[in-house]
Amino acid sequence: MLKVNDVITVTIEKIVFGGEGLARYEDIVVFVPMSCIGDKLEVKVISVKKTYVRALIQKVLVPSEDRKEHNKISFEENSGCDFNHIKYEKQLEYKDIMLKDMLKSISKLDVSNIYENIIGASNVTNYRNKVATPFFVQDGKIKVGFYKRKSHTKFSIEEDYLKSIVASKIEEIILKELNDNKFTVYNEDTDTGFLRCLIIRNNTKGEAMVCIVVNKNKELDKLKVVLKKVYDEVDFLKSVYVSVKNQKNNIILGEKNIHLFGDEYISENIFSIDFKIYVDSFFQINIEQVKKLYKLAISFLDNTSNVIDAFSGTGTIGMILAKNVNKVYCIESVKSAVLSGKKTAKKNDIKNIEFICNRVEKSIASILSKDKIDSIVFDPPRKGIEESVIKEVCSNNIRQIVYISCEPSRFARDLNIFRQLGYELKRIASVDMFPNTHHIESVALIEKKKED
């Protein structure tokens, strides 16, 4: 029986959902992050479960042909970028395999005959338009970084391959000012200190928004002076906020967001619609790829008149759809997102759209009862769609459903319910929204089965 700290030699057989390699050692399943199919590895066991163990790479004995050359970043340093060691064309192959395997495992479906290969990205680095990194102190210096996996231990890296160049420039300037002015950093254990998190957002025009999340107000006046100096000196910095957070939880922003300087938002243009992005707005982080995602999703619909955009956020998909349909209903439970969506619709003179600020499961039935809905676009959070919502949709015989998913296992679960209620999967594709990570964004067309 293997024990923690045992060092063993394994060969990776496949990559499973979550991005880890699967190997076997004397009939024991071994999961290894940062590995490639065909790697022969020396690994150290870090955890032991009843049916498997997890291990970290100590040495690459024989590298896979899929592995990039000269990739020397450690497992911990790559926690947000866990496919960076894999050649990009192979990343796409792995993601195709992971999605099809997940559907076969959970939905018992072989989708090979309808699966449309993943749409890759031309830009695979520096594509993120938002970063949120916690402050910490190392060797007497204030830094920002990441949490180690399943830990509250923070670390920094020399180069973040996913962060935008604009964000890197602002981060460097702000860290210098914070260090020069000797601010304190929040300590989770003692609930003391001031600086919690640095949030930087940017658009494709190179304009940026900064928000510093702080603990209470004791150094706030000094921080305002520092941020005013940065705002005055950095011409592409268009918006500055401070967010005051007193509660201890996993939510990044605080209870009070204070707008300090510049505009209250930055804007982004998608398909000739200007979207306002506020400090608390949800917005897709990869604009190049989200355009491909939305174009694909919309192409799945045909002869549509009235549409529901469920889990709509700021209504991005709904407003794009509004150009070609009679009426769009956007359902979103986050009040700030709904307000932002309404402002964007008004600014762009989009009049055939209605925003409903409520949970999807509490409001979809009333919309279905008052109007004839042809199609629904679902873009739910990771937990997927409530079963009651699926049953309500199916009982109303909605003709077409487009399901955008960032969590294949939840999509496969929900697809099972649709199938049990007389629907079938007609098309499925994916878009590589997050190059150099294991994450997958899929788009599916689900239709009511035609009676024989």
C-alpha positions in Angstrom: 0.0 0.0 0.0 1.4 3.4 -1.0 2.0 6.0 1.7 2.4 9.8 1.7 6.0 10.8 0.6 6.5 7.5 -1.3 8.4 8.1 -4.5 7.4 5.9 -7.5 7.8 5.8 -11.3 4.7 6.0 -13.5 3.7 6.5 -17.1 0.7 8.8 -17.9 -2.1 7.0 -19.8 -4.6 9.8 -20.3 -5.7 13.2 -19.1 -9.0 13.3 -17.1 -11.4 16.1 -16.5 -9.8 18.5 -14.1 -6.6 18.4 -16.2 -4.7 15.8 -14.2 -2.9 12.9 -15.8 -4.0 9.3 -14.9 -1.4 6.6 -14.3 -1.4 3.2 -12.6 1.1 1.8 -10.1 0.5 -1.9 -9.2 -3.2 -1.5 -10.0 -3.5 1.7 -8.0 -4.8 4.8 -9.8 -2.4 7.7 -9.6 -3.4 11.3 -10.5 -0.6 13.6 -11.4 -1.0 17.4 -12.2 1.1 19.1 -14.8 1.6 15.9 -16.8 1.2 14.8 -20.4 0.0 11.6 -22.1 3.1 9.5 -22.5 5.2 11.1 -19.8 7.4 8.7 -17.8 7.7 10.4 -14.4 9.2 10.1 -11.0 6.5 11.3 -8.6 6.0 11.8 -4.9 2.7 10.8 -3.3 1.0 13.7 -1.5 -2.3 12.1 -0.5 -3.8 8.6 -0.2 -7.5 7.8 -0.7 -9.4 4.5 -0.8 -9.4 4.2 -4.5 -6.5 6.4 -5.7 -3.5 8.5 -4.7 -2.4 12.0 -5.9 1.3 12.7 -6.6 3.5 15.6 -7.7 6.2 15.4 -10.3 9.7 15.2 -8.9 11.5 14.4 -12.2 10.5 14.0 -15.9 12.3 10.8 -16.8 11.1 10.6 -20.4 9.1 13.5 -21.7 6.0 13.1 -23.8 6.1 14.4 -27.3 3.1 16.6 -26.2 5.3 18.4 -23.7 6.8 21.8 -24.4 10.5 22.0 -24.3 12.3 24.2 -21.7 9.2 24.5 -19.5 10.7 24.7 -16.0 7.9 26.2 -14.0 6.9 24.2 -10.9 3.5 22.8 -10.2 2.8 25.4 -7.5 3.9 28.3 -9.8 1.5 27.1 -12.5 -1.6 26.7 -10.4 -3.6 29.1 -12.5 -2.1 28.0 -15.8 -2.0 24.2 -15.4 -1.8 23.3 -19.2 1.1 25.7 -19.9 3.5 22.8 -20.1 1.5 21.2 -23.0 1.9 22.2 -26.7 -1.1 24.2 -27.7 -2.4 22.0 -30.4 -2.3 19.1 -27.9 -4.1 21.2 -25.3 -7.0 21.4 -27.8 -6.9 17.6 -28.4 -6.9 16.9 -24.6 -9.9 19.2 -24.1 -11.9 17.5 -26.9 -11.2 14.2 -25.3 -12.1 15.3 -21.8 -15.5 16.7 -22.9 -16.4 13.6 -24.9 -15.3 11.3 -22.1 -17.4 13.2 -19.6 -20.5 12.9 -21.7 -19.8 9.2 -22.2 -19.3 8.6 -18.5 -22.2 10.6 -17.1 -24.7 10.8 -20.0 -23.8 7.5 -21.6 -23.6 9.3 -24.9 -21.2 8.8 -27.7 -21.2 12.2 -29.3 -18.5 11.5 -31.9 -20.9 11.9 -34.8 -22.2 15.3 -33.8 -19.2 16.8 -32.0 -17.6 19.9 -33.6 -14.0 20.2 -32.7 -12.9 22.9 -30.3 -12.4 26.4 -31.6 -8.9 27.5 -30.6 -7.4 30.9 -29.9 -4.9 32.9 -31.9 -3.7 34.6 -28.7 -2.9 32.1 -25.9 -1.1 34.4 -23.5 -1.9 37.7 -21.8 -5.6 37.3 -22.7 -7.2 37.9 -19.3 -9.0 41.2 -19.0 -9.4 40.8 -15.2 -7.1 39.7 -12.5 -7.7 39.6 -8.7 -4.6 38.8 -6.7 -4.2 38.8 -2.9 -1.6 40.9 -1.1 1.0 39.3 1.1 4.4 40.1 2.5 7.6 38.3 1.5 11.1 39.3 2.6 9.7 42.5 4.0 8.1 43.5 0.6 4.4 43.9 -0.3 3.6 41.5 -3.2 0.6 40.1 -4.9 0.2 36.5 -6.0 -1.8 33.4 -5.9 -3.0 30.8 -3.4 -1.4 27.4 -3.6 -3.9 24.7 -4.5 -6.3 23.8 -1.6 -4.4 26.2 0.7 -4.3 29.7 2.1 -0.6 29.9 1.5 0.3 32.7 -1.0 3.1 32.8 -3.5 4.2 35.1 -6.4 5.6 34.3 -9.8 8.1 36.1 -12.0 5.8 36.1 -15.1 2.0 35.5 -15.3 1.4 34.1 -18.7 -2.4 34.9 -18.6 -2.4 38.4 -17.2 -2.7 41.3 -19.7 0.4 43.5 -20.3 -1.7 46.5 -19.2 -2.4 44.9 -15.8 1.3 43.9 -15.3 2.3 47.6 -15.9 -0.2 48.9 -13.4 0.6 46.2 -10.9 4.2 47.2 -10.9 3.5 50.9 -10.4 1.0 50.3 -7.6 3.2 47.8 -5.7 6.1 50.4 -5.7 3.9 53.0 -4.2 2.4 50.7 -1.6 5.9 49.6 -0.5 7.3 53.2 -0.5 4.4 54.3 1.7 4.7 51.3 4.0 1.1 50.1 4.1 0.1 47.1 6.3 -1.2 43.9 4.7 -4.2 42.0 5.9 -3.6 38.8 8.0 -6.4 36.3 7.8 -5.5 34.6 11.0 -5.4 37.7 13.2 -7.9 39.8 11.2 -5.5 42.7 11.2 -3.7 44.8 8.6 -5.1 46.8 5.7 -4.5 45.6 2.1 -6.5 42.6 1.0 -6.6 42.2 -2.8 -5.7 44.1 -6.0 -8.2 43.9 -8.8 -7.3 45.2 -12.3 -9.7 45.1 -15.3 -8.9 46.3 -18.8 -10.5 46.5 -22.2 -9.3 45.8 -25.7 -8.5 49.5 -26.1 -5.9 49.2 -23.4 -7.9 51.2 -20.8 -7.8 50.0 -17.2 -9.8 50.0 -13.9 -8.2 49.4 -10.5 -9.9 48.4 -7.3 -8.0 47.8 -4.1 -9.9 45.7 -1.5 -9.0 46.8 2.0 -9.8 45.8 5.6 -11.8 48.5 7.3 -10.9 52.2 7.0 -7.8 52.9 9.1 -5.3 53.6 6.3 -7.9 54.7 3.7 -7.0 58.4 3.6 -3.4 57.6 2.9 -4.4 55.1 0.2 -6.5 57.7 -1.5 -3.5 60.0 -1.8 -1.4 57.2 -3.3 -4.1 56.2 -5.8 -4.6 59.8 -6.9 -0.9 60.0 -7.7 -1.1 56.8 -9.7 -4.3 58.0 -11.5 -2.7 61.3 -12.4 0.5 59.6 -13.7 -0.9 56.7 -15.7 -2.9 58.0 -18.7 -4.5 54.6 -19.5 -5.9 54.2 -16.0 -9.5 55.4 -16.4 -11.3 54.3 -13.2 -10.2 53.8 -9.6 -12.1 52.2 -6.7 -11.6 51.1 -3.2 -13.7 48.3 -1.7 -14.0 48.1 2.0 -14.4 44.5 3.3 -15.1 43.8 7.0 -16.4 40.2 6.7 -14.4 37.0 6.7 -15.5 35.0 3.7 -14.4 33.9 0.2 -16.1 36.8 -1.6 -13.4 39.1 -3.1 -15.2 42.4 -3.1 -16.3 44.1 0.1 -19.6 45.3 1.4 -18.9 48.9 0.2 -17.4 49.9 -3.2 -16.1 53.5 -3.2 -15.5 55.2 -6.6 -12.6 57.5 -6.2 -11.3 58.8 -9.6 -12.1 58.8 -13.3 -15.1 57.1 -14.8 -17.3 54.7 -12.9 -16.8 52.1 -15.7 -14.7 51.0 -18.6 -16.4 50.0 -21.8 -16.0 47.1 -24.3 -17.4 46.7 -27.7 -18.8 43.4 -28.9 -20.6 43.1 -32.2 -21.0 46.9 -32.4 -22.6 47.1 -28.9 -20.8 49.1 -26.2 -20.9 47.3 -22.8 -20.3 49.2 -19.6 -18.1 47.2 -17.2 -18.3 48.3 -13.6 -16.2 47.2 -10.7 -18.6 44.4 -9.7 -19.8 43.5 -13.2 -19.5 39.9 -14.5 -17.9 40.0 -17.9 -16.1 37.2 -19.8 -12.4 37.5 -19.4 -11.3 36.6 -23.0 -12.9 39.0 -25.5 -11.3 37.4 -28.6 -12.8 34.0 -27.7 -16.1 35.2 -26.3 -17.0 36.7 -29.7 -16.5 33.2 -31.2 -18.5 31.7 -28.3 -21.5 34.0 -28.8 -21.4 33.8 -32.6 -21.4 30.0 -32.3 -24.3 30.0 -29.8 -26.4 32.3 -31.8 -25.8 30.3 -35.0 -27.4 27.3 -33.3 -30.8 29.1 -33.3 -33.0 29.3 -36.3 -36.4 30.9 -37.0 -36.5 32.4 -33.5 -38.9 35.2 -32.5 -39.0 35.4 -28.7 -36.1 34.3 -26.6 -35.2 34.0 -22.9 -31.6 34.7 -21.9 -31.4 32.9 -18.6 -28.6 33.7 -16.1 -28.0 36.7 -18.4 -25.5 38.7 -16.3 -25.4 42.1 -17.9 -27.3 40.8 -20.9 -24.5 40.4 -23.4 -26.0 37.5 -25.3 -29.5 38.9 -25.1 -28.5 42.3 -26.5 -26.6 40.6 -29.4 -29.7 38.4 -30.1 -32.0 41.4 -29.9 -30.8 42.6 -33.3 -32.4 39.6 -35.0 -35.5 38.6 -32.9 -38.8 40.1 -31.9 -38.3 40.1 -28.1 -35.6 39.1 -25.5 -36.2 38.4 -21.8 -33.0 38.6 -19.7 -33.3 36.9 -16.3 -30.5 37.7 -13.7 -30.5 37.7 -9.9 -27.6 40.1 -9.4 -29.1 43.6 -9.1 -26.0 45.5 -10.2 -25.7 43.3 -13.3 -29.3 44.1 -14.2 -28.8 47.8 -13.7 -25.7 47.7 -15.9 -27.6 45.8 -18.6 -30.4 48.3 -18.6 -28.0 51.2 -19.0 -26.2 49.4 -21.8 -29.4 48.7 -23.6 -30.5 52.3 -23.3 -27.2 53.6 -24.5 -27.3 51.3 -27.6 -31.0 52.1 -28.3 -32.0 48.4 -27.8 -35.7 48.6 -27.1 -36.9 45.0 -27.6 -35.3 43.7 -24.4 -36.7 43.3 -20.9 -34.6 42.6 -17.8 -36.1 40.6 -14.9 -34.1 40.9 -11.6 -34.9 37.5 -10.0 -33.7 34.0 -9.8 -34.3 31.9 -12.9 -36.2 29.2 -11.0 -38.6 31.9 -9.5 -39.4 33.8 -12.7 -39.1 31.6 -15.8 -42.6 30.1 -15.4 -44.3 33.5 -15.4 -42.5 34.5 -18.7 -43.4 31.2 -20.3 -47.1 31.7 -19.3 -47.4 35.2 -20.7 -45.5 35.0 -24.0 -44.9 32.4 -26.7 -41.2 31.6 -26.3 -39.4 29.8 -29.2 -35.9 29.4 -27.7 -34.0 29.7 -24.4 -30.3 30.4 -24.0 -28.9 29.0 -20.7 -25.5 30.2 -19.5 -25.6 29.0 -15.8 -23.0 29.2 -13.1 -20.9 26.1 -12.4 -23.6 24.4 -10.4 -25.8 24.1 -13.6 -29.5 24.4 -13.9 -32.1 23.6 -11.2 -34.1 20.5 -12.1 -37.3 22.4 -11.5 -36.3 24.9 -14.2 -35.6 22.1 -16.7 -39.0 20.5 -16.0 -40.8 23.8 -16.5 -39.0 24.4 -19.8 -39.8 20.9 -21.1 -43.4 21.0 -20.0 -43.8 24.1 -22.2 -42.4 22.3 -25.2 -39.8 24.9 -25.9 -38.4 24.1 -29.4 -34.8 25.0 -29.0 -32.4 25.3 -26.1 -28.8 26.5 -26.3 -26.8 25.5 -23.2 -23.5 27.2 -22.6 -21.5 25.5 -19.9 -18.2 26.0 -18.1 -18.7 22.8 -16.1 -19.0 19.7 -18.3 -20.0 17.4 -15.4 -23.0 19.6 -14.6 -23.9 19.9 -18.2 -23.9 16.1 -18.6 -26.1 15.8 -15.5 -28.6 18.4 -16.8 -28.6 16.8 -20.3 -29.7 13.5 -18.7 -32.8 15.3 -17.4 -33.6 17.0 -20.7 -33.3 13.6 -22.4 -35.6 11.9 -19.9 -38.2 14.6 -20.7 -38.3 14.1 -24.4 -35.4 16.2 -25.7 -32.2 15.3 -27.5 -28.7 16.6 -28.1 -28.5 17.8 -31.7 -25.1 19.7 -31.7 -22.2 20.2 -29.4 -19.1 22.2 -29.7 -16.6 24.0 -27.5 -14.5 27.2 -27.5 -11.1 27.4 -25.9 -11.9 30.4 -23.6 -9.0 29.7 -21.3 -5.8 28.7 -23.2 -3.0 27.2 -21.1 -5.6 25.9 -18.5 -7.7 22.8 -18.3 -11.0 24.7 -18.4 -13.6 23.9 -21.1 -16.5 26.0 -22.3 -19.0 24.0 -24.3 -22.0 25.1 -26.4 -24.9 22.6 -27.0 -28.1 22.6 -29.0 -30.9 20.7 -27.3 -34.2 20.2 -29.2 -37.6 18.6 -28.6 -37.6 15.1 -30.1 -39.9 14.9 -33.2 -42.6 12.3 -32.9 -42.3 9.4 -35.3 
